[in-house]
Amino acid sequence: MMRIDIITIFPEYFSPLDLSLVGKARVGGLLEVATHDLRGFTSDRHHTVDDTPYGGGAGMVMKPEPWGVALDAVAPPNRDGSGSIVVVPTPSGKPFVQADAERLAHAQQLVFVCGRYEGIDERVVEDARTNRHVEELSLGDFVLNGGEVAALAMIEAVVRLIPGFMGNAESLAEESYGVDGLLEYPLYTKPQHWRGLDVPDVLLSGDHARVVAWRKKLSLQRTQERRPDLLP
């Protein structure tokens, strides 16, 4: 069973993890999820988690002390790289791609560090790297208010790859990035005619070889048009 821990100042942000297939995976014992309020790891009566940045500048920076205490409690050091992986969603991280989701799906424990404001004091990551496996990952070339949305997206991308999570495992192989790293081909269902638009004849032919060839062609075409960077 995989365990996911999330450290955030907004634990309620992760209530969607009780829904749909992720919720079923938790009930079924495939996945354990725990959220931790960062303010619970502070030591002052105001539960302060941020302060002004050294060197000046706008906004506030998250203080290192509560993060250090939280990580020590939730993700104990593992110098050999086994056990937990600390994931830090940040726009300055490495782009998160399907290969990352597949790799993280084999972890025993994932600990998501959700920053807010202008970010987290850099020393938190520096310290964590000395005795933990830490990955800074970016959801894309844009900035969010905090790491929660990115963490939710990454969690869903990862946990759906856990064996037994999907009812039909073949669907994982046929979706975008699953076939030769290409985008997925167009999908159709009933009715055959809808608002002047028809299902392509090849999908009604019953000829499996033609269907496979058509899907591969459309998958390649869509990738060339939308994501040429994915092509060899």
MOKAJO-V713841 format. One record per pair of residues at least 24 apart in sequence whose ideal C-beta (glycine too) atoms are under 8 Angstrom apart, sorted by the first residue. I is the first residue (numbers start at 0). J is the second residue. Records with the same first field share a line. If there is no record, write none. Layout:
I->J ; J
This chain:
0->28 ; 29 ; 30 ; 31
1->29 ; 30 ; 31 ; 104 ; 106 ; 107 ; 108 ; 109 ; 158 ; 161
2->30 ; 31 ; 32 ; 33 ; 107 ; 108 ; 109
3->30 ; 31 ; 32 ; 33 ; 108 ; 109 ; 110 ; 111 ; 154 ; 158
4->32 ; 33 ; 34 ; 35 ; 73 ; 74 ; 83 ; 108 ; 109 ; 110 ; 111
5->32 ; 33 ; 34 ; 35 ; 110 ; 111 ; 113 ; 150
6->34 ; 35 ; 37 ; 66 ; 69 ; 70 ; 73 ; 110 ; 111 ; 112 ; 113
7->34 ; 35 ; 36 ; 37 ; 111 ; 113 ; 145 ; 146 ; 147 ; 150
8->36 ; 37 ; 38 ; 48 ; 113 ; 115
9->113 ; 115 ; 145 ; 147
10->34 ; 35 ; 36
12->147 ; 151
13->147 ; 150 ; 151
15->151
16->151 ; 154
20->159 ; 164 ; 165
21->154 ; 155 ; 158
24->158 ; 161 ; 164
27->163
29->161 ; 163 ; 164
30->158 ; 161 ; 164
35->69 ; 72 ; 73
37->61 ; 65 ; 66 ; 69
38->65
40->65 ; 66 ; 68 ; 69 ; 72
41->65
42->68
48->115
49->115 ; 116
52->117
56->117
57->117
58->116 ; 117
59->116 ; 117
60->116 ; 117 ; 118 ; 119 ; 120
61->114 ; 115 ; 116 ; 118 ; 119 ; 120 ; 123
62->120
63->119 ; 120 ; 122 ; 123 ; 126
66->112 ; 119 ; 120 ; 123
67->123 ; 126
70->110 ; 112 ; 123 ; 127 ; 131
73->110
74->108 ; 110 ; 127 ; 131
76->130 ; 131
77->130 ; 131 ; 132
78->130
80->132
81->107
82->107 ; 108
83->107 ; 108 ; 109 ; 110 ; 131 ; 132
84->108 ; 109 ; 110 ; 132 ; 133 ; 134
85->110 ; 112 ; 127 ; 131 ; 132 ; 133 ; 134
86->110 ; 111 ; 112 ; 133 ; 134 ; 136 ; 150 ; 153
87->111 ; 112 ; 114 ; 119 ; 124 ; 133 ; 134 ; 135 ; 136 ; 146
88->112 ; 113 ; 114 ; 136 ; 137 ; 138 ; 146 ; 149 ; 150 ; 153
89->114 ; 118 ; 135 ; 136 ; 137 ; 146
90->137 ; 140 ; 141 ; 142 ; 143
91->135 ; 137
92->134 ; 135 ; 136 ; 137
93->134 ; 135 ; 136 ; 137
94->136 ; 137 ; 139
95->136 ; 137 ; 138 ; 149 ; 153 ; 156
96->176
97->156 ; 176 ; 177
99->134 ; 136
100->153 ; 156 ; 157 ; 160
101->160
103->153 ; 157
104->157 ; 158 ; 160 ; 161
109->154 ; 157
111->146 ; 150 ; 153 ; 154
112->146
113->145 ; 146 ; 147 ; 150
114->145 ; 146
115->144 ; 145 ; 146
176->229
178->215 ; 218
179->218
180->229
181->218 ; 219 ; 221 ; 222 ; 229
182->218 ; 221 ; 222 ; 225 ; 226 ; 229
183->218 ; 221
184->213 ; 214 ; 215 ; 217 ; 218 ; 221
185->217 ; 221
